[in-house]
Amino acid sequence: MSISMYRLTVPMFQRGLASLKTYLDKAEAYAKEKNIDPVILVAARLAPDMLPFSGQYQRATDSAKFTLARLTGTDAPKFEDNEKTLDDLRERLAKTEAYLASFSTQALEGTETRQITLPGRNNTVLSGDEYVATFALPNFYFHVTTAHAILRNQGAPVGKRDYLG
Amino acid sequence: MSISMYRLTVPMFQRGLASLKTYLDKAEAYAKEKNIDPVILVAARLAPDMLPFSGQYQRATDSAKFTLARLTGTDAPKFEDNEKTLDDLRERLAKTEAYLASFSTQALEGTETRQITLPGRNNTVLSGDEYVATFALPNFYFHVTTAHAILRNQGAPVGKRDYLG
């Protein structure tokens, strides 16, 4: 007994994407309250050489979709990385959610032993379970949390409950 | 076949604590380079009503130690939450690492079905595996990433590789 590969991927990502969706609603309400253009928040960063809020959404959704694609040896849908508005980001989340929902528990069975090549890391090869534990999950949460951090840094009232769900 | 409760806790936390240790070294070097007192970085925040850098270390280490204590039904060591310097934070990491190292794979066996009560959440009760997946891991990575975000926001040159290890 332990935790299945399905449980450690699809529902984990679904929950994180739900938090990212909540942040969009809170960003929209905050922009309205402060009478600012929401695209300012979409383009906000913690540092000039760090990805903006939209980039955190792009990397979080990529992390989710590529994890499933690599584990199952299938192709993930392509997204253009051209989101500029809150609604663009909502659409990206929806497309990622639809892709995640296409995986069954059965589709992930046996993926713990599949050999996964990490791109851009000297082509390091990891077993599926190690890939999820050492790369996929920490990377996914990094981008969800950084989106949270950017909004907080801009003054928007998001809180830990929005993150944990 | 799937991922064990041990694999999803002790090594995950050890890896995150190693990143937190790297951040302290990078913060120290950055403070020296900029000729600023490192305690300024220890007290830095992303927002006035958010925990400072030191608070992220306190919550990350608490998350690690309480996860193990709750899963195994034992008591975690008490820490005072009075860290003011980089060395204070190093000491806290070392104490947490020593505690984590005291758990064997065997000590976690069967903990997936243990009933865990989440404090401060209307005493919600979760099985050990759901507790790790929905609460412990996301919460731990939240605080490691927020520590990263605070340093980046202060201009310190930490990067994704420092986080992923």
Interface residues (C-beta under 8 A of the other chain):
Chain A: M1 S2 I3 S4 M5 R7 L8 P11 M12 R15 G16 L46 A47 M50 G110 E112 T113 D129 V132 A133 T134 F135 L137 P138 N139 Y141 F142 T145 T146 H148 A149 R152 N153 G155 K160 Y163 L164 G165
Chain B: M1 S2 I3 S4 M5 R7 L8 P11 M12 R15 G16 L46 A47 M50 G110 E112 T113 D129 V132 A133 T134 F135 L137 P138 N139 Y141 F142 T145 T146 H148 A149 R152 N153 G155 K160 Y163 L164 G165
